[in-house]
Structures are given as structure tokens and as C-alpha cells.
Amino acid sequence: MIFKKKTPSEPTRVTFGAASVSPDQTRIAANYTLKGMIRGQGMVDIEGRVEGDLDVRGRVAVHEGASIKGEVKAEDLEISGRVEGRLAISRQLNLHPGASFEGSAAAGRIAMAAGARLNGEIQMKA
């Protein structure tokens, strides 16, 4: 037989230095700026800057020192950096200490830690 049917296996993990990244994880590094739209499924870790919209079926994390300016649609959003725009979060929005959010947000649940800043409008979805 020339071609073999592939058997299901665990997702491949790629290691870069000390960081391990799975195929369903996207990382915008600290020294990068992305202008445009990110659309996909899985996890998106932002350590740099994003100027544009995100539409993610999964989790988005905005790390300390990172920023997003645009609309974010995701299941979960973790903010430790700065986000400016409109949010549509189906499950959980977490604002960690030092986080800054300015805009409007609709989320299933919201958790805001002491030291996080919010300037805008929040709507809880049922």
C-alpha cells in the first residue's frame, strides 16, 4: 500500500526556547504589532499590539504591557494589559490587577480584581 491512513494522535507541540506552543495557539510576541483581523479557534496570547478585530472561538489573553484596539469576540477574555473597543464575550471576562479597559462590553460573567481600571459600559448577558 502506497498511502496509509493516518491514525488520530495528540496535537503536535512545537518548542521555541523555553516556550511550548500547540497548533491551536496563536501568539503575538511583545515586539510585534498586528494590524488587521484575527479569526480562528483556540487560544490567542497577545504580548504585543493588535490594531484591529478579533473573532476567536476560544480564549484570548492580553498580557501585561500588551494592547488591543478594536472589537473582540471570544468565549473568554483575560486582560492584564490594555484593551480599547467593544467586547462580546460569551462566557467569562477577567480584568486582572493593572488591567485597563475602555469601551463597551457584553459578557456572561465578569470578574474585576483590585487595581484593574474600567472606563465604559458593561452589560451582563443572561
Contacts in CASP RR format, 6 or more apart in sequence:
PFRMAT RR
TARGET T0000
AUTHOR 0000-0000-0000
METHOD contacts of the structure
MODEL  1
MIFKKKTPSEPTRVTFGAASVSPDQTRIAANYTLKGMIRGQGMVDIEGRV
EGDLDVRGRVAVHEGASIKGEVKAEDLEISGRVEGRLAISRQLNLHPGAS
FEGSAAAGRIAMAAGARLNGEIQMKA
11 22 0 8 1.000
11 23 0 8 1.000
11 24 0 8 1.000
12 22 0 8 1.000
12 23 0 8 1.000
13 20 0 8 1.000
13 21 0 8 1.000
13 22 0 8 1.000
14 20 0 8 1.000
14 21 0 8 1.000
14 22 0 8 1.000
14 23 0 8 1.000
15 21 0 8 1.000
19 27 0 8 1.000
21 27 0 8 1.000
22 43 0 8 1.000
24 41 0 8 1.000
24 42 0 8 1.000
24 43 0 8 1.000
25 42 0 8 1.000
25 43 0 8 1.000
25 44 0 8 1.000
25 45 0 8 1.000
26 38 0 8 1.000
26 42 0 8 1.000
26 43 0 8 1.000
26 44 0 8 1.000
26 45 0 8 1.000
27 44 0 8 1.000
27 45 0 8 1.000
27 46 0 8 1.000
27 47 0 8 1.000
28 34 0 8 1.000
28 44 0 8 1.000
28 45 0 8 1.000
28 46 0 8 1.000
28 47 0 8 1.000
28 48 0 8 1.000
28 49 0 8 1.000
28 50 0 8 1.000
28 66 0 8 1.000
29 47 0 8 1.000
29 48 0 8 1.000
30 47 0 8 1.000
30 48 0 8 1.000
30 65 0 8 1.000
30 66 0 8 1.000
31 48 0 8 1.000
32 48 0 8 1.000
32 49 0 8 1.000
33 48 0 8 1.000
33 49 0 8 1.000
33 50 0 8 1.000
33 51 0 8 1.000
34 49 0 8 1.000
34 50 0 8 1.000
34 51 0 8 1.000
34 52 0 8 1.000
35 51 0 8 1.000
35 52 0 8 1.000
36 50 0 8 1.000
36 51 0 8 1.000
36 52 0 8 1.000
36 53 0 8 1.000
37 52 0 8 1.000
37 53 0 8 1.000
37 54 0 8 1.000
37 55 0 8 1.000
38 44 0 8 1.000
38 50 0 8 1.000
38 52 0 8 1.000
38 53 0 8 1.000
38 54 0 8 1.000
38 55 0 8 1.000
38 56 0 8 1.000
39 54 0 8 1.000
39 55 0 8 1.000
39 56 0 8 1.000
40 55 0 8 1.000
40 56 0 8 1.000
40 57 0 8 1.000
41 56 0 8 1.000
41 57 0 8 1.000
41 58 0 8 1.000
42 56 0 8 1.000
42 57 0 8 1.000
42 58 0 8 1.000
42 59 0 8 1.000
43 58 0 8 1.000
43 59 0 8 1.000
43 60 0 8 1.000
43 61 0 8 1.000
44 54 0 8 1.000
44 56 0 8 1.000
44 58 0 8 1.000
44 59 0 8 1.000
44 60 0 8 1.000
44 61 0 8 1.000
44 74 0 8 1.000
45 61 0 8 1.000
45 63 0 8 1.000
46 60 0 8 1.000
46 61 0 8 1.000
46 62 0 8 1.000
46 63 0 8 1.000
46 66 0 8 1.000
46 67 0 8 1.000
46 68 0 8 1.000
47 63 0 8 1.000
47 65 0 8 1.000
47 66 0 8 1.000
48 63 0 8 1.000
48 65 0 8 1.000
48 66 0 8 1.000
48 67 0 8 1.000
49 66 0 8 1.000
49 67 0 8 1.000
49 68 0 8 1.000
49 69 0 8 1.000
50 67 0 8 1.000
50 68 0 8 1.000
50 69 0 8 1.000
50 70 0 8 1.000
51 69 0 8 1.000
51 70 0 8 1.000
52 68 0 8 1.000
52 69 0 8 1.000
52 70 0 8 1.000
52 71 0 8 1.000
53 70 0 8 1.000
53 71 0 8 1.000
53 72 0 8 1.000
53 73 0 8 1.000
54 60 0 8 1.000
54 68 0 8 1.000
54 70 0 8 1.000
54 71 0 8 1.000
54 72 0 8 1.000
54 73 0 8 1.000
54 74 0 8 1.000
55 73 0 8 1.000
55 74 0 8 1.000
56 72 0 8 1.000
56 73 0 8 1.000
56 74 0 8 1.000
56 75 0 8 1.000
57 74 0 8 1.000
57 75 0 8 1.000
58 74 0 8 1.000
58 75 0 8 1.000
58 76 0 8 1.000
59 74 0 8 1.000
59 75 0 8 1.000
59 76 0 8 1.000
59 77 0 8 1.000
59 78 0 8 1.000
60 72 0 8 1.000
60 74 0 8 1.000
60 76 0 8 1.000
60 77 0 8 1.000
60 78 0 8 1.000
61 77 0 8 1.000
61 78 0 8 1.000
61 80 0 8 1.000
62 68 0 8 1.000
62 77 0 8 1.000
62 78 0 8 1.000
62 79 0 8 1.000
62 80 0 8 1.000
62 81 0 8 1.000
62 82 0 8 1.000
62 83 0 8 1.000
62 99 0 8 1.000
63 80 0 8 1.000
63 81 0 8 1.000
64 80 0 8 1.000
64 81 0 8 1.000
64 98 0 8 1.000
65 80 0 8 1.000
65 81 0 8 1.000
65 82 0 8 1.000
66 80 0 8 1.000
66 81 0 8 1.000
66 82 0 8 1.000
67 81 0 8 1.000
67 82 0 8 1.000
67 83 0 8 1.000
67 84 0 8 1.000
68 82 0 8 1.000
68 83 0 8 1.000
68 84 0 8 1.000
68 85 0 8 1.000
69 83 0 8 1.000
69 84 0 8 1.000
69 85 0 8 1.000
70 84 0 8 1.000
70 85 0 8 1.000
70 86 0 8 1.000
71 85 0 8 1.000
71 86 0 8 1.000
71 87 0 8 1.000
71 88 0 8 1.000
72 83 0 8 1.000
72 85 0 8 1.000
72 86 0 8 1.000
72 87 0 8 1.000
72 88 0 8 1.000
72 89 0 8 1.000
73 87 0 8 1.000
73 88 0 8 1.000
73 89 0 8 1.000
74 88 0 8 1.000
74 89 0 8 1.000
74 90 0 8 1.000
75 89 0 8 1.000
75 90 0 8 1.000
75 91 0 8 1.000
76 89 0 8 1.000
76 91 0 8 1.000
76 92 0 8 1.000
76 93 0 8 1.000
76 94 0 8 1.000
77 83 0 8 1.000
77 87 0 8 1.000
77 89 0 8 1.000
77 92 0 8 1.000
77 93 0 8 1.000
77 94 0 8 1.000
77 107 0 8 1.000
78 94 0 8 1.000
78 96 0 8 1.000
79 93 0 8 1.000
79 94 0 8 1.000
79 95 0 8 1.000
79 96 0 8 1.000
79 99 0 8 1.000
79 100 0 8 1.000
79 101 0 8 1.000
79 116 0 8 1.000
80 96 0 8 1.000
80 97 0 8 1.000
80 98 0 8 1.000
80 99 0 8 1.000
81 98 0 8 1.000
81 99 0 8 1.000
81 100 0 8 1.000
82 99 0 8 1.000
82 100 0 8 1.000
82 101 0 8 1.000
83 99 0 8 1.000
83 100 0 8 1.000
83 101 0 8 1.000
83 102 0 8 1.000
84 101 0 8 1.000
84 102 0 8 1.000
84 103 0 8 1.000
85 102 0 8 1.000
85 103 0 8 1.000
85 104 0 8 1.000
86 103 0 8 1.000
86 104 0 8 1.000
86 105 0 8 1.000
87 93 0 8 1.000
87 101 0 8 1.000
87 103 0 8 1.000
87 104 0 8 1.000
87 105 0 8 1.000
87 106 0 8 1.000
87 107 0 8 1.000
88 105 0 8 1.000
88 106 0 8 1.000
88 107 0 8 1.000
89 105 0 8 1.000
89 106 0 8 1.000
89 107 0 8 1.000
89 108 0 8 1.000
90 107 0 8 1.000
90 108 0 8 1.000
90 125 0 8 1.000
91 107 0 8 1.000
91 108 0 8 1.000
91 109 0 8 1.000
92 107 0 8 1.000
92 108 0 8 1.000
92 109 0 8 1.000
92 110 0 8 1.000
92 111 0 8 1.000
93 105 0 8 1.000
93 107 0 8 1.000
93 108 0 8 1.000
93 109 0 8 1.000
93 110 0 8 1.000
93 111 0 8 1.000
94 110 0 8 1.000
94 111 0 8 1.000
94 112 0 8 1.000
94 113 0 8 1.000
95 101 0 8 1.000
95 110 0 8 1.000
95 111 0 8 1.000
95 112 0 8 1.000
95 113 0 8 1.000
95 116 0 8 1.000
95 118 0 8 1.000
96 113 0 8 1.000
96 116 0 8 1.000
97 113 0 8 1.000
97 114 0 8 1.000
97 115 0 8 1.000
97 116 0 8 1.000
98 113 0 8 1.000
98 115 0 8 1.000
98 116 0 8 1.000
98 117 0 8 1.000
99 113 0 8 1.000
99 115 0 8 1.000
99 116 0 8 1.000
99 117 0 8 1.000
100 116 0 8 1.000
100 117 0 8 1.000
101 116 0 8 1.000
101 117 0 8 1.000
101 118 0 8 1.000
101 119 0 8 1.000
101 120 0 8 1.000
102 118 0 8 1.000
102 119 0 8 1.000
102 120 0 8 1.000
103 119 0 8 1.000
103 120 0 8 1.000
103 121 0 8 1.000
104 120 0 8 1.000
104 121 0 8 1.000
104 122 0 8 1.000
104 123 0 8 1.000
105 120 0 8 1.000
105 121 0 8 1.000
105 122 0 8 1.000
105 123 0 8 1.000
106 122 0 8 1.000
106 123 0 8 1.000
106 124 0 8 1.000
106 125 0 8 1.000
107 122 0 8 1.000
107 123 0 8 1.000
107 124 0 8 1.000
107 125 0 8 1.000
108 124 0 8 1.000
108 125 0 8 1.000
108 126 0 8 1.000
109 124 0 8 1.000
110 122 0 8 1.000
110 124 0 8 1.000
112 118 0 8 1.000
END
